[in-house]
Amino acid sequence: MKQNITLALDREVLIAARVFAAKQGTSISAMLAEELREKIAKDRRYEHSKQIALSMLEQPWSLGGLGIKDRELLHDRTSLR
């Protein structure tokens, strides 16, 4: 269901918008509605991607190391003596 809204614009902006819309073969109303749809869709995609990224941060990431089995062997520097 579509609903109307009232929009207040400066006269110069309104004239330029009418000319721009006419060049596009559309109305100011249709042009603004499409722009808002695109911005809302972009914001929803961003929020969805953000939630995926945040959920990935909660999971441990393997960095490919072998793990530390014996701390003493890790710091053994007999080969440097």
KOLGUNU-56051 format. One line per field, with one value per atom (N, C-alpha, C, CB): x, y, z; residue number from 1; chain; residue in three letters. Coordinates in steps of 0.1 Angstrom, whole numbers, m for minus. Glycine has a CB too. Example, Ala and Ser with C-alpha at 12.3 -4.5 7.8 and 13.67 -1.06 7.14 Angstrom:
px: [132_123_132_113_128_137_129_141]
py: [m57_m45_m33_m45_m22_m11_0_m6]
pz: [78_78_78_90_71_71_79_57]
n: [1_1_1_1_2_2_2_2]
chain: [A_A_A_A_A_A_A_A]
res: [ALA_ALA_ALA_ALA_SER_SER_SER_SER]
//
This chain:
px: [8_0_9_m10_7_15_8_16_16_12_19_13_12_18_25_8_36_43_44_57_47_49_64_41_70_84_86_92_93_96_109_95_110_122_123_123_136_138_133_153_129_123_133_119_146_156_158_170_158_160_148_162_136_124_124_112_128_129_139_132_151_161_157_175_150_145_135_139_126_116_123_106_133_140_148_150_154_162_153_169_141_132_126_120_123_118_129_114_141_152_153_165_150_150_137_153_127_114_106_117_107_100_95_109_89_85_94_70_93_101_98_99_85_80_86_65_86_91_106_87_113_127_131_132_125_128_125_121_114_110_120_96_125_135_148_138_152_164_164_167_152_150_151_137_144_145_159_136_167_181_189_187_187_194_190_192_178_173_178_157_178_184_199_181_206_220_223_226_215_216_213_207_203_200_211_187_217_228_240_232_243_254_251_255_239_236_238_222_233_234_249_227_257_271_278_278_274_280_277_274_265_261_269_246_271_279_293_279_299_313_314_317_305_305_304_295_296_294_307_282_314_327_337_331_337_347_345_346_333_331_337_316_340_346_361_341_368_383_388_388_399_405_418_408_420_432_443_430_454_465_475_471_473_481_493_486_494_505_504_507_514_514_509_528_509_505_517_495_516_527_524_528_533_531_539_536_551_559_566_570_562_567_582_560_587_602_610_605_605_611_611_605_600_598_609_584_613_623_637_618_638_652_661_651_672_681_695_681_695_708_716_707_709_716_723_707_719_725_737_714_739_750_763_748]
py: [m12_0_12_0_21_33_44_37_53_64_77_62_88_100_107_110_114_122_137_116_146_160_162_170_169_172_187_163_193_208_210_215_216_219_234_210_238_252_252_256_264_265_261_280_265_262_247_269_240_225_219_220_224_218_219_225_230_232_223_247_222_213_199_215_195_181_178_179_187_185_183_197_191_190_177_202_173_161_149_159_149_138_137_139_148_148_142_162_146_140_125_146_120_106_99_103_106_101_96_90_102_98_110_89_107_118_120_115_131_133_122_147_120_110_96_109_91_78_78_75_89_90_89_103_96_96_82_107_77_63_53_59_53_44_46_45_58_61_56_77_58_53_38_59_32_17_12_12_18_14_16_22_27_30_21_45_17_8_m6_8_m10_m23_m24_m26_m13_m13_m14_0_m7_m7_m21_3_m28_m41_m51_m46_m50_m58_m56_m56_m43_m40_m46_m25_m45_m50_m65_m46_m72_m86_m91_m91_m84_m87_m85_m79_m74_m71_m82_m57_m87_m97_m110_m100_m113_m125_m123_m127_m111_m109_m110_m95_m104_m104_m119_m96_m127_m141_m148_m147_m145_m152_m149_m148_m136_m133_m140_m118_m146_m154_m168_m154_m172_m185_m185_m192_m194_m194_m196_m205_m190_m191_m199_m177_m208_m216_m208_m230_m206_m199_m208_m189_m221_m231_m235_m225_m231_m235_m249_m226_m255_m269_m270_m275_m259_m259_m261_m270_m256_m258_m270_m245_m280_m292_m291_m304_m285_m285_m271_m296_m263_m249_m249_m242_m258_m259_m261_m270_m270_m272_m260_m285_m253_m241_m231_m235_m230_m220_m225_m213_m238_m244_m238_m260_m232_m226_m232_m211_m245_m251_m250_m266_m249_m248_m235_m251_m225_m212_m210_m201_m220_m219_m223_m226]
pz: [0_0_0_12_m9_m10_m2_m25_4_11_6_26_6_2_14_m4_11_21_15_24_24_20_21_28_11_11_8_1_17_15_9_28_m3_m10_m13_m23_m14_m20_m34_m18_m39_m52_m63_m54_m61_m71_m71_m67_m60_m60_m66_m45_m64_m69_m85_m64_m90_m104_m110_m108_m104_m109_m108_m101_m98_m97_m107_m83_m110_m121_m134_m122_m137_m150_m150_m152_m139_m139_m141_m125_m134_m135_m149_m125_m155_m169_m179_m173_m177_m185_m184_m182_m172_m169_m173_m154_m177_m181_m170_m191_m158_m146_m138_m137_m127_m119_m107_m114_m100_m88_m78_m82_m76_m67_m70_m67_m82_m86_m84_m100_m88_m86_m72_m93_m63_m49_m43_m41_m47_m41_m45_m47_m57_m62_m54_m77_m52_m45_m31_m45_m24_m11_m10_m5_m20_m20_m21_m32_m30_m31_m18_m43_m12_0_12_5_13_23_20_23_7_4_7_m11_4_6_21_1_29_44_49_51_44_48_45_42_33_29_38_14_42_51_64_52_70_83_83_87_72_71_71_59_63_62_75_51_82_95_105_100_106_115_112_114_99_95_100_80_98_102_117_97_125_139_144_145_138_142_139_135_129_125_136_111_141_151_164_154_167_179_178_182_166_164_164_151_170_169_155_179_152_139_140_133_132_132_124_126_130_124_118_133_119_112_121_100_133_141_146_153_152_156_171_155_178_192_201_194_213_223_231_232_230_238_251_230_251_262_263_262_272_273_275_285_283_285_272_295_264_251_242_244_243_235_237_238_250_254_256_267_252_253_243_252_247_238_239_241_241_242_229_246_218_205_203_194_212_210_220_214_228_238_232_250]
n: [1_1_1_1_2_2_2_2_3_3_3_3_4_4_4_4_5_5_5_5_6_6_6_6_7_7_7_7_8_8_8_8_9_9_9_9_10_10_10_10_11_11_11_11_12_12_12_12_13_13_13_13_14_14_14_14_15_15_15_15_16_16_16_16_17_17_17_17_18_18_18_18_19_19_19_19_20_20_20_20_21_21_21_21_22_22_22_22_23_23_23_23_24_24_24_24_25_25_25_25_26_26_26_26_27_27_27_27_28_28_28_28_29_29_29_29_30_30_30_30_31_31_31_31_32_32_32_32_33_33_33_33_34_34_34_34_35_35_35_35_36_36_36_36_37_37_37_37_38_38_38_38_39_39_39_39_40_40_40_40_41_41_41_41_42_42_42_42_43_43_43_43_44_44_44_44_45_45_45_45_46_46_46_46_47_47_47_47_48_48_48_48_49_49_49_49_50_50_50_50_51_51_51_51_52_52_52_52_53_53_53_53_54_54_54_54_55_55_55_55_56_56_56_56_57_57_57_57_58_58_58_58_59_59_59_59_60_60_60_60_61_61_61_61_62_62_62_62_63_63_63_63_64_64_64_64_65_65_65_65_66_66_66_66_67_67_67_67_68_68_68_68_69_69_69_69_70_70_70_70_71_71_71_71_72_72_72_72_73_73_73_73_74_74_74_74_75_75_75_75_76_76_76_76_77_77_77_77_78_78_78_78_79_79_79_79_80_80_80_80_81_81_81_81]
chain: [A_A_A_A_A_A_A_A_A_A_A_A_A_A_A_A_A_A_A_A_A_A_A_A_A_A_A_A_A_A_A_A_A_A_A_A_A_A_A_A_A_A_A_A_A_A_A_A_A_A_A_A_A_A_A_A_A_A_A_A_A_A_A_A_A_A_A_A_A_A_A_A_A_A_A_A_A_A_A_A_A_A_A_A_A_A_A_A_A_A_A_A_A_A_A_A_A_A_A_A_A_A_A_A_A_A_A_A_A_A_A_A_A_A_A_A_A_A_A_A_A_A_A_A_A_A_A_A_A_A_A_A_A_A_A_A_A_A_A_A_A_A_A_A_A_A_A_A_A_A_A_A_A_A_A_A_A_A_A_A_A_A_A_A_A_A_A_A_A_A_A_A_A_A_A_A_A_A_A_A_A_A_A_A_A_A_A_A_A_A_A_A_A_A_A_A_A_A_A_A_A_A_A_A_A_A_A_A_A_A_A_A_A_A_A_A_A_A_A_A_A_A_A_A_A_A_A_A_A_A_A_A_A_A_A_A_A_A_A_A_A_A_A_A_A_A_A_A_A_A_A_A_A_A_A_A_A_A_A_A_A_A_A_A_A_A_A_A_A_A_A_A_A_A_A_A_A_A_A_A_A_A_A_A_A_A_A_A_A_A_A_A_A_A_A_A_A_A_A_A_A_A_A_A_A_A_A_A_A_A_A_A_A_A_A_A_A_A_A_A_A_A_A_A]
res: [MET_MET_MET_MET_LYS_LYS_LYS_LYS_GLN_GLN_GLN_GLN_ASN_ASN_ASN_ASN_ILE_ILE_ILE_ILE_THR_THR_THR_THR_LEU_LEU_LEU_LEU_ALA_ALA_ALA_ALA_LEU_LEU_LEU_LEU_ASP_ASP_ASP_ASP_ARG_ARG_ARG_ARG_GLU_GLU_GLU_GLU_VAL_VAL_VAL_VAL_LEU_LEU_LEU_LEU_ILE_ILE_ILE_ILE_ALA_ALA_ALA_ALA_ALA_ALA_ALA_ALA_ARG_ARG_ARG_ARG_VAL_VAL_VAL_VAL_PHE_PHE_PHE_PHE_ALA_ALA_ALA_ALA_ALA_ALA_ALA_ALA_LYS_LYS_LYS_LYS_GLN_GLN_GLN_GLN_GLY_GLY_GLY_GLY_THR_THR_THR_THR_SER_SER_SER_SER_ILE_ILE_ILE_ILE_SER_SER_SER_SER_ALA_ALA_ALA_ALA_MET_MET_MET_MET_LEU_LEU_LEU_LEU_ALA_ALA_ALA_ALA_GLU_GLU_GLU_GLU_GLU_GLU_GLU_GLU_LEU_LEU_LEU_LEU_ARG_ARG_ARG_ARG_GLU_GLU_GLU_GLU_LYS_LYS_LYS_LYS_ILE_ILE_ILE_ILE_ALA_ALA_ALA_ALA_LYS_LYS_LYS_LYS_ASP_ASP_ASP_ASP_ARG_ARG_ARG_ARG_ARG_ARG_ARG_ARG_TYR_TYR_TYR_TYR_GLU_GLU_GLU_GLU_HIS_HIS_HIS_HIS_SER_SER_SER_SER_LYS_LYS_LYS_LYS_GLN_GLN_GLN_GLN_ILE_ILE_ILE_ILE_ALA_ALA_ALA_ALA_LEU_LEU_LEU_LEU_SER_SER_SER_SER_MET_MET_MET_MET_LEU_LEU_LEU_LEU_GLU_GLU_GLU_GLU_GLN_GLN_GLN_GLN_PRO_PRO_PRO_PRO_TRP_TRP_TRP_TRP_SER_SER_SER_SER_LEU_LEU_LEU_LEU_GLY_GLY_GLY_GLY_GLY_GLY_GLY_GLY_LEU_LEU_LEU_LEU_GLY_GLY_GLY_GLY_ILE_ILE_ILE_ILE_LYS_LYS_LYS_LYS_ASP_ASP_ASP_ASP_ARG_ARG_ARG_ARG_GLU_GLU_GLU_GLU_LEU_LEU_LEU_LEU_LEU_LEU_LEU_LEU_HIS_HIS_HIS_HIS_ASP_ASP_ASP_ASP_ARG_ARG_ARG_ARG_THR_THR_THR_THR_SER_SER_SER_SER_LEU_LEU_LEU_LEU_ARG_ARG_ARG_ARG]
//
